[in-house]
Amino acid sequence: MNPLPRWRIAAAVLVLAGLALLAAKIGPLYIHNLELQNFAHDLGANPESRAKPDDLLRTQVLDKARALELPVKTENVQIARTPDTLRIDVRYIVRVDLPGYTVDLHFYPGAGSR
């Protein structure tokens, strides 16, 4: 049995290191986005939220986003109401700088009550 050439092992280690760097860089962003999604869902599903003014709901979403270190601005939070529903949509972009490459990640967490 012929052992693997050293260059193949080195290449595999470099690929794994690159994947680990990518996961370490963007993984927390997706986790924080999921936390914001859950927060918006809980806020929209809470019957008490329907009585709150839009500005207060928007401030609550912005405070949560700030706590999660997400770049959400006031204009990124949209609140839509009907007599029976409350929908909270958040749209924002996170720029991720990787070695030799920059990517914009678009996030659209939203939640509504029924």
C-alpha positions in Angstrom: 0.0 0.0 0.0 1.4 3.3 -1.1 1.0 6.2 1.5 -0.6 9.4 0.4 1.9 11.9 -1.0 2.6 14.8 1.5 1.3 17.4 -0.9 -2.2 15.8 -0.8 -2.2 15.8 2.9 -1.1 19.4 3.0 -3.8 20.3 0.5 -6.5 18.5 2.5 -5.3 20.4 5.7 -5.5 23.7 3.8 -9.0 23.0 2.5 -10.2 22.0 6.0 -8.6 25.1 7.5 -10.4 27.2 4.9 -13.7 25.6 5.7 -13.1 26.1 9.4 -12.3 29.8 8.8 -15.5 30.2 6.7 -17.6 28.5 9.4 -16.1 30.6 12.1 -16.7 33.8 10.2 -20.3 33.3 9.0 -21.7 30.7 11.4 -22.3 33.3 14.2 -24.2 35.5 11.7 -26.6 32.8 10.8 -27.1 31.9 14.5 -27.8 35.5 15.4 -30.2 35.8 12.5 -32.1 32.8 13.7 -32.3 34.4 17.2 -33.6 37.6 15.6 -36.1 35.5 13.6 -37.3 33.8 16.8 -37.6 37.1 18.6 -39.7 38.6 15.8 -41.9 35.5 15.7 -42.5 35.6 19.4 -43.2 39.3 19.3 -45.6 38.9 16.4 -47.4 36.0 17.9 -47.9 37.7 21.3 -51.5 39.0 21.4 -50.3 41.9 23.6 -48.0 43.1 20.8 -51.0 44.0 18.6 -52.0 46.7 21.0 -48.4 48.2 21.0 -47.6 51.1 18.6 -45.4 50.3 15.6 -42.6 52.5 16.9 -42.4 50.6 20.1 -42.3 47.2 18.3 -39.6 48.6 15.9 -37.5 49.7 18.8 -37.8 46.3 20.5 -36.6 44.6 17.3 -33.8 47.1 16.9 -32.7 46.7 20.5 -32.6 42.9 20.0 -30.6 43.3 16.7 -28.2 45.6 18.5 -27.7 43.1 21.3 -26.9 40.4 18.7 -24.5 42.8 16.9 -26.5 42.8 13.7 -26.5 45.9 11.4 -30.2 46.5 11.4 -31.4 50.0 10.9 -34.8 51.6 11.5 -35.7 51.5 7.8 -34.9 47.7 7.7 -37.8 46.9 10.1 -41.3 46.8 8.4 -44.5 46.3 10.4 -47.7 45.4 8.7 -51.1 45.1 10.4 -54.5 43.9 9.5 -57.4 43.7 12.0 -56.4 40.1 12.9 -52.7 39.9 12.1 -49.4 41.6 12.9 -46.4 41.0 10.6 -42.8 42.0 11.4 -40.3 41.8 8.5 -36.6 42.6 8.9 -34.3 42.9 5.8 -30.7 43.6 6.2 -27.3 42.9 4.6 -24.1 41.9 6.3 -20.8 42.3 4.5 -18.3 39.6 5.3 -14.6 40.1 4.4 -12.8 36.9 3.8 -9.2 36.6 2.7 -9.2 37.5 -1.0 -13.0 37.7 -1.2 -15.9 39.8 0.1 -19.5 38.6 0.1 -22.8 40.3 1.1 -25.1 38.1 3.0 -28.8 39.0 2.7 -31.1 38.2 5.6 -34.9 38.3 5.7 -36.2 37.3 9.0 -39.9 37.9 9.4 -42.8 36.7 11.4 -46.5 37.2 11.6 -49.4 36.2 13.7 -52.5 34.5 12.4 
